[in-house]
């Protein structure tokens, strides 16, 4: 294929948007002034949020808002990753191959490199926090997703910090609320993120932890940043996986006010320090009891005590573009789910090569709670291994709650096909495996003692395997009706001639 968008090399957010703009239906813009307080997200809910967002919603194009009320010369882009096909396009692969691509990237890392300031667009404009008129709320056009949120949130900030003992660095995405002119609260899931470990080490020594927040970067960085242990154990810098995706090292630059690095071609960089032994209520400015909409589709409760980042400086490109997402949207599904798929593929392949054909971290689980495993049984001794694969999936990604296993003739990315398998290849009393009392994710509202008195405490769950595979000795009785293989593009070319790929009649 000799397509126009393939000539553009994606290295940052702007080149990614250039690619999307060249493809009909992938990016739209509006010059209509929009209020960042609830209105912006309210608009995109209808345009392209998808995911677990309250219906009506849909998977649609990314969107740029060129006029933000109350903020001069501010632009906001949302939904860049809110379509699996769009993610595949930007990572130069097929949507069903994304998990495999990410798996290879983790296995073959490319270390980031440090470049000089004159090669770092993120430092073209500098605002120091000690300046009299400094106010991060007037510099960063962070939206407030709903009217009851704790405040404006940075939802696509690449948080970068280093272990105070070893110097090993890590990048992750966290819930960041703008609390004051130079204060940002940071929600850390207990025991789940490396930066939380770094922060605790620094705090135990009574020291601040330098941290940079890069906003508006190459989509490869945003996807890679969502890997979790055990696939990327502590000491593994996920920027190495992002470099592998591009076959080119991610470029970092030394921050101006703290001893840390930031992504050199980011649109915005916030430089700051996590202050030891200082905590605030997440909703201290609104007192709503709510934080922001989270991936399960509900608004998360505001935490009573969250750490504070004291901002030292904000740097940005000339005419920067703020990037954001809606917590329960398809964007979160892709960022969390594709690394989850890679993690499961890697662990199961090591244990039983060639049997797990593909994995889909389903949209209904926000990319975290549910995985569909496509498993192939080639001989009688493979019977039962499909359930072992499901157990390995729970080990590969601890926040997983439900696993559905299907045969090789079921498309794991087609929910109707998966539900067909559930209805015709599943008996509840023999094909359901319950694993009670296992740690899951604290944002699941059903994981409370009030909901289930048998739970010991919040965040404990009953994990479930739904085995929708045909017993090997009965496979001949469960063959699907076979139709003749034809090339439909001969008859309806307008429907089957795809813009970036030939039609695959095997799907």
Phi, psi and omega in degrees: 000139178240075186264148184300318185292338180288346179281343181269123179271121181278120180232346182202186181296319185294319178291328176295317179294326177297319177297312182297322181295333182279353183244119182306135175085002183258339182209132175233158179231154173223141175259005177290125179301136182231141177278124179291344179276094174077327186290316183301311179292327177298322177294311185290339173307317181280326188285314187192021184293306181062213178062222180260017178296144180304134179287148006278137172208178181198166169271120184219197184287161166291160186218135176251127173260115186272347180227113181253121182300133176085356181226115182287140175056026179264141174230147179228132174247140182223147174086015181302324182252017188274025175209128180299322179295325179290321176299315180299319178300316183283340177258007174060049177210183176270151185299323181283353182256001186300317179299321179293319179299314181294323178299314179297324181295320179293322183288331183239070186289152172236117185296142175292160178238161179254131179245164180285163182301324182289353175252015184243095180301335183296346181249024178295325179233135185234134174234119180267142185292341180275002175286144187303322185261015182293130175206111184299331180293339177263351180259325184252112181281062181281126181285156166259117191292319178227167184291344181256006180298158179292343180159189175294136181240139166272113185255349181234041179267123179275102184276124185236124179210172185229149178296122182299337182270313187260339184082357178292139185252160181213153177231130179215171179246132183227166176280113186237116183252129177286111187258336181197187186296334177221028182231134175229129175273149185230120179271122179245117176295124185306123174071009188252345185229146183296323181296329174298322177294316180298316182298319181294320178298315180295317181295322178300332178267004181071024184246155173282155176250114176298138181211137174248150178234110180261128183239133179080078185228180175304130178306333178298324178291317182296322178288313183296329182296345185266005173293151180224166174297152004274356182299317175240090182291169180301133186104346177267120179271114183297345174296338176294322178291321177298320177298321179294322178302319183267355186056035182201133182299138172292136182265128177248160175226148177292132177293162185272332187239353180224161178274071178204167179255165174219167181284121192297327183255021176295157175286315177231149168226130173255127177254132182195187180223135170284118186278131182290139171061023175244126180227150176225160170289135183296327181256035185297338181266342185243330181056034179273344185081000183247151176260272179204166178295130182249173191300332178289351179105358179249159175278126181291149177287143176292136180281143179292326183221116175230147179294161182243136170262122174271117185283133178257328181195158169234127174241155179200168175285164172293133184052061185289159178243119176282133177250135181218170173212164174266129186311312182273011188280172177297339177298316176294320178307314183287318181295318180277321190285322183293316172298326176299315178301315180298319181296318180292316178302317182296313185290317182290322180298323178296323184277323183213081186303139170082357184265325178273113186275325179192166180220141173231119173279100196295145180303323183295339177261012179066018182083358184238321191273336188225135176229139174257122180254123176264113190237139180248123173262118183258344181206167185302326182289352175281344179300129182096336179291334179298326179284326174297321177299321178295319177298321177294325178299319177296326178288325181291328181218103190293338183274358177294138183247317183233137174236129174248127180253132179232163179281174183292341180269008178249130180279111183294342180271358181250104185300324178295322178293320179294317178292329174299317178296320179298326182275336185243351183227029186214133172237120189306321186283343181240345185247014177247126180243118180263136177233087186281161172070035183247141178294135180232238181235132187292349182274358176283113185291347178275353182268055178231158178294329178295324180282317182224102183299345181282345181285140183284321176197174183297139179096353174271141184218166168261112178275149188225138172251128174252105182271099182256031176260150179283134173307138188306320184288351179250006186303324181295337181272353184241034178280134180287153177302127186262124179257159180292135176283123180224169174259099185291342182294340175296330187258323179225069184299329181293341182263328189247356175273103185275154184287326180229053175159149177285152178291131183258106183286352180278348182276000000 
